[in-house]
Amino acid sequence: MSYWSWDSSLSVGIDVIDGQHRRIVDYINELEVARLSDDRDKVSEVLMGLVDYTRTHFAFEEDMMKQAGYPLSVSHKRVHDAFVAHIDKYLAQHESGKDVARKLMSELQIWLTNHIKNDDRDYAPYAAKVLDKSWLKRTLGKFFG
């Protein structure tokens, strides 16, 4: 059984974005497995993968919003930047020896759920138009499909 299961309430209706969000959920579940095994090295490895993937996902979203002419792209990027700064604090605590996995997983689940259901759904109609009209949709399927 996993810590968190993806369900349709988290869908923004764009396959590539939904796939990226599912991957973040997978990372959170991997973090739970590593935490339960009490394997600090594995926790570190999963944390680094999670943070790296999340930053890549944010950059992808931000670029897509910009291309789509989404009017709130600057404020959306600020939300991403604030979240990354917050997560960086957890990484620093982990690196100093603190056990932050459980608290981080809980915060990630709450934040990601709220962010997807509110902020990400707002840009989805703009992004869908850009993705449907371009070669980007086909290309993304190769990398994130």
C-alpha positions, 0 to 999 in steps of 0.5 A: 500500500502506498502513502498517497494514491493519485486520483482523477481529482488531481487531473488538470486535463493535460496528459503531460502535466498530469503525468508529471504530477503523477511522477511527483506522487510516485516520488513521495511514495518512494520517500515513504518506502525509504523512510520505513526501511530506515535507510538514510542513504535511500531517503537522501537519494529519493529526496534529491530526485524529488527536488530535481524532478520538481524543479524541472517540472516547475520550469516546464510549467513556467515555460509553457505558461509563458508560451501560452500567454497566461496572464498570471504566469509571473505570480505562478512562478513566484509561488513555485519559487517560494515552494522551492525555497521552502523545500530547500530548508527541508533538504538542509535540515536533512543534510544536517541529520534531522529526520524530515521525511514524514513531515515533508511528505505531509506538506508535499501532499497538502501543497501539491493537492492545493496547488494542482486544484487551484493554481494549475487548473487556472492555467490549463485552458491556456496551456491546452491551446498551445500544446494542441497546436504544436509539435510540442505535444508529440515531443513531450509524449516521448519524454513524459508519456 
